[in-house]
Amino acid sequence: MTYKNYDRETYLNSFKEIMKLKPQVEKYIDDAFEKGVDNLVMAGVGGSISIMMPMEYFAKKRTAMPVYMENAAELVLGINKAITEKSLVVLYSESGTTKEAIAAAEYCREKGIPTIGVSGNEEAPLQKLLTYPIVCGAGDELSCDGDHMKLFLIVSAILHKNGDMDDYDEFMENLAKLPEALANIKEEVDEEAKAYAYQIKDEPYHMLVGSGNLWGSTYCFAMCYLEEMQWIRTKSIESPEFFHGTLELLEEDTSIMIFKGEDETRMLTERVENFAKKISKKVKVIDTKEYEAEGIAEKYRGDLSPAFLEAYLGRLTAHLEDATGHSLDIRRYYRVMDY
């Protein structure tokens, strides 16, 4: 069977290229800690900050070391005084040309703050500015699936080196099994995702709700895919915040997507689900617990549930492009105008 924008063999081979980065990442982290690391900083903007959000959640669950999530455009303003030469700043830009990421890397270099980051091109401006540059061109067809894998390699190595991840080897074994699990999920959900894409193709507005380590994917799908790529209006909100304002906008014909994961915040999202189903006739719940994810240990399902969700959203996005007739590549302003 063939799938739009997805080929299983290509998909799995791209993940193999990502896993080859592990020794290089570990070497970089060893060097950084030899020089001293007091805190971890994740800096991004737009899509890159959204894919780091589950990593922030992952790290904060495991370490007492301070972990900061910074907007790259704000990092250069020097607001957070805890960011010093003893910080380790993680940056990400697939193209390596994101202006805010480049500015953040330049700022850190000037201040003597070490940086580690990933882009897909060794000639990219970002690569030349990083203390610890990682090049990985594999993964364009993976979208956020591959982004999460690269960042898990970095953040897990940092936690392990800091003495916060005794199960590092076991987690890496599960991470290596993740691609097969995601490929199976994609193929399992494809028909249902296609049906849902055509069901919502004329909806002018969606609410999107998620919590915990699914919040980044919730925000990204609303901002990057629906707004930027499809020009569809959205409201994305975290589950515990839904009941402080947004609930008053929910009506019988309001489309609302609820993303339910497997971490500690699941019950917060279930509360929104229970309320929404009393009001709206257009409630869509995507629950990662429904996906088998063969090979993944139960203890790591919660950590990896953002990847499970992205597997579904990747198929939904591919079919939504056909359903709406609106190319995912068209932009009116982004990288078109100066602003």
Secondary structure, 3 states (H helix, E strand, C coil): CCECCECHHHHHHHHHHHHCCHHHHHHHHHHHHHHCCCEEEEEECCHHHHHHHHHHHHHHCCCCCCEEEEEHHHHCCCCCCCCCCCEEEEEECCCCCCHHHHHHHHHHHHHCCCEEEEECCCCCCCCCCCCEEEECCCCHHHCHHHHHHHHHHHHHHHHHHCCCCCCHHHHHHHHHHHHHHHHHHHHHHHHHHHHHHHHCCCCCEEEEEECHHHHHHHHHHHHHHHHHHCCCEEEEEEHHHCCCCHHHHCCCCCEEEEEECCCCCHHHHHHHHHHHHHHCCEEEEEEHHHCCCCCCCHHHHHHHHHHHHHHHHHHHHHHHHHHHCCCCCCCCCCCCCCC
